[in-house]
Amino acid sequence: MKDFSYITNSHPAFIERLYQEYTENPTSVDPEFKKFFEGFDFAIGQVNGNGKASGGSVDSSQLAKEFSVYQLIQAYRKKGHLVAKTNPIRPRKDRRANLELSYFGLSDADLNSSFEAGKFIGLGKTILKAIIDKLVKCYTSSVGVEYSALNAMERIEWLAQAVEERMLKQVPLEQKRGILEKLNQGVIFEKFLHTKYIGQKRFSLEGGESLIPAMDAIINQAGANGVKEVVIGMAHRGRLNVLANILGKTYEQIFSEFEGIIPADRTWGSGDVKYHLGFSSEHESPAGHKLNLQLCPNPSHLEVVNPIVTGFARSKANVLYNAEYDKTLPILIHGDAALAGQGIVYEIAQMSELEGYNVGGTLHIVVNNQIGFTTDFDDARSSDYCTAVASITQAPVFHVNGDDIEAVVKAVEIAADYRQRFKADIYIDILCYRRHGHNEGDEPKFTQPSLYALIEKHPNPREVYTQYLAQNGEPEAKDMAKDMEKKFWADLQERLDEVRQKPIPYTLQEPELWWRELRRSNEGDFDASPVTAIKEEAFKRLFDGLMKWPADFSPLKKVDKLLQDKIKLFEAEKKVDWATAELLAYSSILVEGKDVRLSGEDVKRGTFSHRHAVLFDESTNKQYNRLNHFQEKQGKFRVFNSLLSEYGVMGFDYGYAMANPNALVIWEAQYGDFVNGAQMVIDQYITSAEQKWGTMNGMVLLLPHGYEGGGPDHSSARLERFLQSSAEQNMVVTNITTAANFFHALRRQLAWPFRKPMVNMSPKANLRHAGSYSAVEEFTNGGFKEVIDDPAATNAGLVKKVLFCSGKIYFELAEKKQKENREDIAIVRLEQIYPLPVKQLEELYQKYNRAVWFWVQEEPLNMGAASFLQMNLKTINYGVISRNASASTATGFAKVHAAEQADILDTAFSI
């Protein structure tokens, strides 16, 4: 907000001159003055149809006073949140809101004076005292509205009108009862668990139970606004309460988890603790609107679920709602310390308006306990509010006192409407407290004795609301609350005693039916890959389609030449290169009616300028997607250059793939080394989600990898980390050397009767290596080859040494073998490292039974696949040739790199 105190405290004639300038040319004055002057007719007659005033004179003193009142109104709107009574347990800090009358050139003497400025808050001409009373009720009571970061006047005016009209409305009696019912469920559920399961971790919602009526109100309002699906992400605090009282997970299921009952069928994995699990249900609002509710599973890594939720919501909108993103509503429930402290929150905020990641707005709810584990908010952030991140995308924030349940409900209903109207993010910061420690066995008084002395004496939100109702025209409220408590407690006890509650019926959505058609994998599935070849006529049609563009489109001459070279390669040698094979794989999936999504930094052209999935007109910069035009009805190829993020974008794409098994979803790192920026998504979802939650996922990671002298940050995608996490057929790890094999690997992702994440160590320089090119017949026959034998080793009896390897080092070994004409050496490629194709390797071991075997890798001994193979490949005797063990992935000196690489090759070929 602009500070005009220097004007309001100066001579009234100055305002009069501004007004005269406005009447002559409305655009000549500051927009704030223009808005003020537009609202008035100060003794000069009516405003003409063209918006200009005419005639008359102005009382400059009165005009200045009116402007002062207008500024006071604007100040309350924009700074009232700084003094609002939003904290239920302790006084607010002085944030210097400067709302005193004197700051605006006004005094108590003006309180009974009438002002036209009252019309700016819907009162018409009225006394200053009435204006202030309304401002106080709207902006400095239980709700503080923060939207000073907004620039869009339409949104500002909509919010002001919504707050000033709806926050003062009485809640209907029926809704009051519904709120009390939800509060009762939230409070008594926690009380019951605390009584029956003493000391067990449940991450109680006690103190923040207002979340339950808030969620109920949001979902009901969303249904009225046309939302069909709500996707929720949250941490563990309050999760069991949300599962039970919002999503309808049966108390029997929850109690079974507390009792430690092991599911009879554990074939799908090791499971997870009860406060990490996901759930799906159907909800029907009191008005009859039906919504699908999804709570995504999440680990204890705070906020990591955020991009999973938004990606999941985007995918559902694409597959079920024709990309109408306002049909799905992502709700992210944060803790205050996590919201302020976790960088992923910033990443998803920056993703929120981008073409490839927009979900039509996310509704953020903060359960603000005012403490993180044991850390007070003064030590948890530098900003005034934990929601400071909202300002980067100009998202408004409602700060609400969690003890004023009706204010909470009104605020979230306004927020749900705002999201739907403007397709933008909005935050609701519910200030509450945490009744117990971080978990129920933790003693919070160790670090917060004074705070918890206040909390001990503080009534719970249900008691507060019951008392409020009794004092405000609902004398039977206490009896009603007691009846509700008695009935609900008895109901819970019955569920616990008899364990007979049946789950709420649930109708599977189409993508969920697709998932049901799949099955779990078994070891035999990886002995050999399915056939993924395409017919020759289909190959030719797709190839031709990739190599043309509209007549009025002019690609950059360098790109045109690249494509012409690909055509010449095909025509002269009947071969295709790596990039073309990749696009052919996507194309073949699209014409089968399935979608492909590719995202990451610079993926449209590819980091190494190889892919060119999208062409750019050299004159107009217009884009042409090469894959979306093969036939009238085909799947969609969605390709997006991402923001400079690994963590957020990988999480988003994982969530996208989680929603739809019939879409091939690929995330490509700019360099494979950068994948460690998303390690939490890898550890908590990609490598372990199926084992923990039974959640399959077919996402592909393309990680450029290979030692070329690029230094420690441009050589290694940390193959060893993925292999260390490989077990129980949880994913596929490959290091592929031929274009056709890459083609088959991508097609195999959707051909399998199950889904597995695939991590591929992608080439860099070898994208254009002639040895990686593949003949047409390799695409039109067979499938993925886990192991590739040496095509030049025609006489196995002559072979004295077998070098088996994967990826880029193969080409250097093969070139040295050819150069030295070595018939005594065979080079075997391990294209898939996990699941390890042991049987195929054993067959080759028998074939070359006179030879000694060596595993050759570019990576240092403590990295790459060496340790994994030594642990898992026990039936073959072999040595290891590699760089020496190293703390860093690679040297930064080109000459040292060359010497190390030469040493590997010389050692491999020594007798």
N, C-alpha and C positions, 0 to 999 in steps of 0.2 A: 504494500500500500504506500502511496506517495505521501510525504509529509508536507501538508499545506499550512502548518501552523504559522509559518512566517507571513502567510497571506491573511489568515483569519484574525491574526493579532495586529494587522496593519490597518491603514486608513480604509474605511469602507468605500471610499471613492475608487480605490484600485479594483475592487470587485465590480463596481458599476461600469468602469471602463471595459473590463473583460466581457461584461454582459453586452455592452454596445457592440464590441467586436463580434460577439457571437451572433447578434441579430443581423449584422451585415454579412458575415461569412461563418457559418457554424463550424466549418472544418478548420478554422484558424486558431481555435483554442484547444487546450489540452482535453483529451477525451473524458477525463474525470469531470472537468467543468462543463463540457458539452452535455454529458449525461444529466448533470444537475440542472442546467438551464433548460433542457428539453422538458423537464418535468414541471415547469412553472409558467404561470402567466402573471407577472408581477405588475398589476395595475396598468397594463398596456394593451388590454384587449385580448381577443382570442388569437391562437396561432393559425395562420393561413394554411391552406391545403398543401402549399409547397414547403411547409416546415419553417417558414420565416415569420418572426413576430413583426407586429406593425404598431406604430403610434404610441403615445403615452410617454410617461416618465417613470423613473424608478426611485423608490426610497432606498438610497444606498445603505443606510444603517440596517434597515430591515433585511435587505438582500444579503448583507454580510452575515447577519444572525442566522438567516435561513441556511446559508452555506455552511455555517458552523455546525448546525444541527445535522445537516446532510453528512458532514464529515464524521460526526459522532456516530451516526448510524453505520457508516462504512467501517469505522474503526471497530465497533462491536462485532460486525460481521467477520472482519479479518483478524482481529486480535482478541476477541472474547474468549477463545479457547485457552488463552494464557492464564486466565483467572477462574475458569469454570470449575465448579465443585465436582470434579470427576474422580477424586480419590476417596474411596470409602473408608479408609482406615487412618490416614494421616494428612496433615495440612499440605496444601500445594506450595511449591517453591514460588518465590516472587520472580516472575519472568518479565516484569516491567512492561505491563501492557499499556500504561499511560492512557487510561480511560476516564480520568477525572475531568470534570466539567471545565476546570481552569485551562486545561490543555487545549481546549477548543474555543477559548475566549468567551465561555459561558460561566454562569454562577447559579447559586441557589435562587437568586432573585428571578431567574428566567424559568423556574420550574412550572409556574402556573401561567406562563405566557403561551399563546397558541402559535403553532408553526405549520405552514403549508407542507413542510418536509415530512410530516407524518404520512403523507401519501406514499412515500418510498417504502414504508413497511406495512402498507395496506390499512392504515388507520384514517387516512384523510387528514384534514386540518384538525389538530388537537394540541393539547398542552404538552409541554416538554416532559413532564412527569409521566404521563401515559406512554409516551414514546420510549422513555428509559425503562419503564416497567416491562414493556413487551420485549425490549432488547435483552434485558436481564433474564427473563424467562426463557427466551430462545437461545441465547448464546453464552450465558455465564452460570447456568444452573447445572443440571446433571450431564449436559452434553456440550462439548466444545467442538465447533466445526472449523476445520483447518483447510482453507482452499486458496490461500494467498499465492500459492505457486501457479495457480491456473491463469492462463491468458485468454482462453476462449470465453467471450462475454456470454454466449448462450448458456454455457455450462454454469457459470457463476450465477447468473440470474435464475436459472432453474433451481439450483441448490438453495439460494436465498429464499425463493418463494416456497419451496418444499419445506424448509425448516420453519419458516415463519407461519406457515399454515398448519402443517401436520404435527409439529411437535407440541402444539398447544391444544390439539383436539383431544376430547375425552375418548378413552378406549371403551368400546361397547362391552356390556356386561358379559356376553357370551365369550368374547375374546379374553376378558379378565379371567374367567374360569379356565379357559384353555391354557393361559399362561401359568396359572397356579397349578394346574394338573402337570404341566411339563416340569415346572420347578419341583413339584413334589416327587416326580419320577427321578429327577436328577439328584436331589438331596437324599432321599430315602435309599436309593440304589447304593450310593456311596456309604451311607450309614450301615446298611445291611452287610455289605462286604467287609467293612471295618470291624463289625461285630463277629461275623462268622469266620473270617479268615485273618485272624490277628497276626500282624507282622509280615504278611505276604505282600510282595510288591504288586501294586496295581496302578501306581501313578495317579492318585486320586485327583478328582476335579473339585474337591471341597474348597469352597471360597470362590470358585468360578463357575458355579452351577448355572449362572445366567446364560452360559453358552447353549444350554439345551433349548430353552424357549427361543433363543436367538436363531439357532439353526432351524428350528421348526418354522419360525416366521419367514425366514429367507426362502426355504423350500416351498412353502405355500404361496408366497408372493411370486416366486419364480414361475411356479405352475400357472398362476394367473397371467403372467407375462408371456406365456407361450414356450417356456423352457420345457424340453422333453427329458433331459438327462442332467443330473448333478454329479460331478466327479469331485471327490473330496480327498485332500491330502492333509495329514496332520501327524504330529509326533505322538508320543505315548501318553502324555498327561491328558486325562479325560477321554481317552480312546474307547475304553470299555463302556463308559457312559454313553458316548455317541453311538457305539455299535448297538447297544441295547435299546436306547430310548429315541434314537433318530432313525437308524437303519433297520431296527426290528430283529436283530440277532437274538435268538431265543436265550432266555436266562439259563435254560438247561445246558446249552452249548458253552456258555461262559462259565457256569459252575463246574462243568466237567473239566474245563481247562484249569480251574483253580484246584480241583481235586487231584490234578495230575494224571487224569485218565488218558492212557495212550491209545490213539486210534487203532482199530483193528487192522486197517490197511495202511501200512507205512511204506509201501513199495515206491511211493513217489519221492520219498526223501526224509530228511532228518527233522523237519518241522522247525518251529520257532516259538519264542515266548508269546504269550497270549496278547500282549499289548503291541505286537508288530503286525498282526494278521489283517488281511483285507476282507472285504465282504461286499456282496451285491444284494439289492432288494428292490421291491417296488413300493411306491408310496402313493397314496391317494389323499389329496388335500381335502379339508372340510367342504371346499367348493366343488369337489369332484374331479379335479385335475390329477391325471396320473403321470408320475415321473419315475424314471429309472434312477436309482441311487447306487453309486459305486464309491467305496472307500478303498483307496489303493494301499497295498501292503508297503510297509516301510521299515527300515532298520533304525537303530538308535542314532545314526548319523544325522543330526538335526538338519532339516530343510532339504536334504537330498531328494526327498520325494517330490519337491515342487515342480521341477521340469518333467518328471514322469507323469504327473497329473495333467499338466498343460498339453504335453504331447499326446497323451491318451485321449483327452477331450477333443483335440484337433482331429485325430484319426477317426473317432466316432462321428464327428460332424461330417467328415468327408465320405464315410462309407454309408451312413444312415440318413443324413439330413442334407444331402446335396450341397455340402460346404457352407450351410447356413450356420455360422459359428454361434449365433445367439440361441440356437436350440440346445446347446450344451453349456452348462455353467460350471467352470472350475471354481471350487472354494478351497482356499489354502488357510489352514488354521495354524497360527504361529505362536510360539512363546516369545515374550518380549526380548529376552536376552538373545535368543537364537536369531530373531529377525534383525536385531542390530548387529550381531556378531558374525553371521555367516555370509560369505561373499556370494554364494549362489543366489541369494535374494536379489542382489544388485544385477546379476546376470539375467535372471528371468524378467526383471523389470525392464532391462534394455531390450529384451527379446519381444516384449509385449506388443509393440506396434509394428514389428517387422513383418514383411510379406510372408515369409516362410514359417513364421512362428506365432502369428497373431491368432488368438482364440476368442476374439470378440469381448475381451475384458475378463479379468479374474477378480473375484471377490475375496479380499484378504481379511481374515478375522484374527485379531491378536488377543489371546488370553493372557492379559498383562498381570502377572503375579508380582511384579515389581522386584523380582529377585531371580537370579539365575543360579541354580544349584545352591550355593551359599553366598553369591556375590550380589551386593546391593547395586541398584541401577546407577549410582554415582561412579561405580567402578566398571560398569558394563558398557558404557558408551560415552561419547563426547557430545552428541547432539542432545537437544532438549527432549526429543521424543524418540522412542524406539522405531517409530514409523518414518523417520527422516528420509528414508529411501524413496518414499512415495513422491517426493517433490521432483525427482529426476524425470518422471514421466507426467508431471502435473496431475497427479492423482489426488483427489480430495481425501481427507481423513476425518472420521467421526471419533472423537475421544468421549467415551461414555462411562459413567459411574455404574459399575456392575451391580450395585445394590439397588439401583433404580431400574427395575425390570421393564417397566413400561417404556422408559426412555430408550433402553436397549432395543426393545422390539421395534419401536418407531424408527430408530436410527437404521436398523438393518433393513427394514422395509423400504426406506428411502434409498438406501445403498443398492438394494436389488433392482429398484426401478431405474436408478442412475446407470447402472451397468447395462441394463437392457436398452435404455434409450440411446446412450452414447457409445456403446460397445467398447468401454474403456475400464481400466482398473479402478478400484476404490477400496479403501481400508476402513475397518471398524476396530478401534482400539478399546477393548473392554477392560477397564481398570478394575482389578479385583485383588485377590490375595491367595496365598497357598496355605491351607490350614495346617498341613504337616510339613515335614522336611522334603527333600528332593524325592525320596521315596518314603514309604510308611515306616521303615526302620531307622530313618535318619533323624537326628536331633537338631532341629534348626536353631535352638537357643544357643548352641555353641558359638555361633557367629552373629546372630541377630537377636540378642536377648530383649531389647526394648521393642522391636517390631513385633516379635511373637508374644510379648506381654499384651500388646494391643489386640492382636488377632485372637488370643484365647478368650477375651471378653466380648468379642464381636459376634452378634447373632448371624446365623447363616442367611443366605438370600431369601430362602423360603419364609423364614421367620420375619425378616424385614418386610416382605411383601404382604404377608398375612396381617401384620400390624398396620401397614399402610391401608389395606382394604378396610379393616375394622374402623379406622379413623376417618375414612373418606366414603361413607355411605354404604358400606357392605358389612353390617354388624354380624352377619352369620359367617363371615370369612374364617374365623378361628375354628368354628365347629366343622365347616366344610373342609378345612385343611386337616383337622384331626381325623375325620372320616376317610379322607383320601389316604392319609398315612397308614391308618389301621388296615384298610383294604389292600393297599399296595404291599405292605409288609407281609400280610398273610399270604398274598399271592406269591411273593418271592419265596417264602418259607415252603409253600406247597411245591413250587418248582424244585427247590433244593431237596426236599424230602422224597418226593415221588419220581422226579426226573421223567416227567411224562409230557412235557410241552412239545408240540409239533412245530416245525419251522413254518414260517409264513410262506404261502405258495409264491413261486417265482417263475415267470415266463422268460425263457432264454431269448435274447436278441439274436439277430442273424449272425453277427460275427461270433457270438458265443456258441451258436450251433456249429459254426465252422471249426471252432476249437474242439468241440465235442467229437467231431468226425476224425480228429487226429488221435494218436495213441502215444504212449510212452515208448521211448527207444529201449532196445536191449543190445547186448554186446554183439550179437550176430548181425545187426544192421550195418556194422562198420567193417565187415569182412570185405565187402565190395560195394561200390556205389551203384545206384540205379541208372538205367539208361536215360540220358538227358539230351540225346541227339535230336536234331530237327531235320526235316526233309530238305533235299537239295533245292527244290523250287522255292521253298519258304526262305532258305538261306539267301538265294539270289534276290528275291523280292525285298527282303529286309535290307540287304546290302545296298541295293539300288536306291531304296527309299532314304537311306542315311546319307547318300552322296549327292542329293539334289536339294534345291531350295527354290522359292518363288522367283519368277522372272523379274519382278521389280525389286528384288533384294540383292544387295551388293556386298558380299562379305569382304573382309580385309584381304588384300592380295596375298599376304603370307599364308593366311588360313586357306584360301582358295588353292594355293599351290600344295599345301599339306594334304588336302583332300584329293587333289588330282594325283598326287604321288601314291596315295592309298589305292586309288582306282587302277593305276598302272601296275602296282604290285599284284593286284588281284588278276588283272587281265594277262599279265606276262607270266606269273608264276603260280597262279591260283592259290595265293596265300593272303592272309590278313595279319595285321599287326595287333599289338596288345590292346590299344585303345578301341580299335574297331571291333575286336572280339568282345570287349566289355559292353559296348553299345549294342552289339548284336544280341547279347544275353538279355539285356533289358528289353530290347525290341521284341524278342521272341516271347517274353513273359507278357508284355503288353497286348500282343495280338491274341494271346490266350485268355484275355479278359481280366487280367490281374494288374494291380498297380505297382509302380516303383517310385520310391522317394529316395532322393540322394541329397544330402546336405553336408555342409562343412565349409571351411575357409577356401574360397576360390575354386569350388568344385565344378562350376559351369565350364570353365576351360581346363581345369586341372592345374595343380601347383606347377607341374612341369610342362605345361602347355601341350598336353597330349590328347586330352579328351575332346574338347570343343563340342560338348553336348548341346550348347547354345551358341549360335553364331550372332555376331553383332554387325549391323550394316555400317560400312565405313563412313557413310555420309550422314545418316540420321541417328545412328546408335540404336536403332530398332533391333529387338531381339527375335531370333527365330529358333525355336526348339526343334531339334532335328528328329525327335522321337514321337511326336504327338500327331502324326499324320499318315500312318500306314493304312488305316481302314476307318470306315465311318464309326464302327463300334469297336472300341479297344480300351484297354486300361489307360490310366493317366500316368504320364511321366512327370513327376514333380521334382524339380531340381532347384536348390536355393543356395546361393552364397551366404554363409552364416556370418554373424558378428564374430569378433575375435575371441571366441569362447570355446573351450573344450568341455568343461564340466556341464554347463547348462545345456549346450546343444546336444551332446551325447545323451544326456538324461532325457531330453525332449524326444529325441528319435527313438530311444528305448521305449518310452511310454507310447509313442506312435505305433511301434511294432507290437507292443503288448495288446493293443486293442484289436488288431486285425491280422490273422495268420496268413491271409491271402494277399498281403502286400510285401514286396521285397523292400526293406528299409536299410539304407546304407549310410553310415557316417564315415567320412574320410578325414583323417588328420592331414594338416598341411605337411608336417613331417611326423613320422611315427614317434619320435622322441617326445612330442608334445602330449601324447596320450596320458602321461602321468598326471596331467592337470585334471583329469577326470577319474582319478583312481577310486574315489568313493563309489561312483556309478559302476565301475568294473567290479570292485570287491563285493558290493552289496546287492547288485542286480545281475549283471551279466554272468558272473561265475557261479553265483549261489542261489539265485531266485527260485530255480526249479526245485532244488533240494529243500529250501526253507518253506516255500509257499506253494509248490506244485505249479508254478507259473512258467510255462514254456515261452520262448521268444526266439524269433529267427533273425534278429538284427545282425548286420554285417559291419565289422570294423575294417577299414582299409588303412593300413599303417605303413607309409613309405619307409623302407628299411634297407640298409646295405652300406657297407664300408667303402667310401669313395674319397676319403680325405677331407670330408666336410666338417670334421671336428666332433667333439663330444655331444653336441646338441643336434646333430644332423646325420647321425649314423644308425642309431639303435632304437627300435620300438620296444625294447625290453621284452624280447621273446621269452626269456627265462621266467619272468613274472607270471605270464599267462600259463606257462607250462607248470609252474609250481602250484597254480590253482586248478589244474586240470585233474579231474577224477570223476568217477561215476557217470561218464559220458555227458558231462555238463556243458561242453562246448566243443567246437572244432577249431583247431589251430593249424594254419597252412602257411607254406612259403613256396609259392607256385612259380614255375619257370616258363610255361608256355601259354600262349594266348588262348588256345583251345581248352586247355585244362582250367584256366580261369573262367572261361565261358561256362564250362560244365559245373564248376564249383558254385557259381552264382545261380544257375538253374536248379542245381541240386537242393538249394535252400528251400524251394517251394515244392520240389518233387518228392521229397521225403514225406512219409506219413506221420511225421513229428516235426518239431521245430527245435533248432539249436542255434545259439549265437555262433557266428563264424568270425574268427580273427585272422586276417591275412596280412602277412608281412609283404607289402607291395613293393615292386621294384621302382627304381628311380631312373638311372641311366639306361637300364635294360629295357625300359619301355620301348626303346627304338632299336634294341639289339636284334640283329637278323636271326639269331638263334632262338629268339622267343616267338618268331612268326610261326603260324600254323597253316597247314594245307586245308583246303575246303573239306576233304573227306574226314578230317579229325572233328569237324563240327557236325557232320551228318551221320556219324557212326559212334556207338558206344556212349561212354560217360566219363566221369571224373576218374583220373588215375592217381591213386594214393602213392604209388611208387612207379618210377620210370627206369627201366633197365637201360644199360648202355647200348644204343643201337649199333655202335661200331664194334662191340665185342662179339664178333661172330663165332669165335672159337673159344669157348669157355676154358678149354684145357690149357690154353696159352696164358691165361690170366693168373698172375702171381700176387697181385695186389688189387684190392677193391677199395676205392675211395667212395664212401657214401656221404652225401651232403644235402643241403637244401638251399634254394634261392640263388642269389647273385654269384656266389663263389663257384657254382657249377660252370658258368661260362668261362671263367678264367682257367679252371682245371681242364675243361674240354679243349680250349684253345692251346694250352700247353701240351696236352696229350697229342693233339693233331700235329702241332709244330714239331714235336720230337718223335712222331710216328711210333708211339708206344703201344704195341699190341699186348703187352704184358700187364696193362692196367685197365681196369673197368671202372667207370664212374656211374654210380647209381644215385638217382635223385629221390629224396624223401620229400614228396610234395605235401603230404599231410603228416604232421608230427603228432597230433592228438585228434581223435583216438589213434594210437599208434598201430599201424598195419603190421603187426608182428608176423602173421602167417605169410604175408607176401615177402617180407624180409627173410624169413626162414627158408622159403623156397629158393630165393636167390643165393642164400648162404650155402644151400646144398648144390646149387648150380656151379658156384665158384668155390668148390670145396677144397681146392688146392691153394687157394689164395689167403693171404693175411688181409684183415679188414681194418680200416681206419675211418673214424668219423672226422670229417674236416669241416671246420667252421671259421668264419672270419672273426667272430666275437671272442673276447677273452675267455679263458678256461672257466671262470666262475660265472659266465653269462651264456647266452645262447641256449642251445638244446643239450649240451654235453652232460650236465648233471642229471637232467631228466632222463636221458637215454641210459645213463649208467644205472639209474635206479629202476628203470622199467624194461630195459632190453637185456634180459639175463641169458637168453638162449644162444646168443652170438658173442663170440670172443672178438674184441676189437680194441684198438688203441684210439687216442684222441690227438688230433693235430689242431692247434688253435693259437691265438695270441696268449701271452702269459696272463695270469690272473691280474686284474686291475681294479682299482677303486673307481676310475672313470671309464665310461663306455669306450672312449676312443681318444687317440692323440689329436692335438690341434695343429700339429706340424705336418705339412704335406710330405716332406722328405722322410720323416719317421714313419708315416703311414705307408708310403711306398716300400720302404725297407721291410716293415712288418709283413706286408702282403706278399712280398717276394719270398720272404723266409717261409711263410706258410706253404707256398707253392713248391719251393725247392725241397722242403721237408717231405711233402706229399709224394714227390716224384723220385726221391732218393731210393736207391736199391736197399 
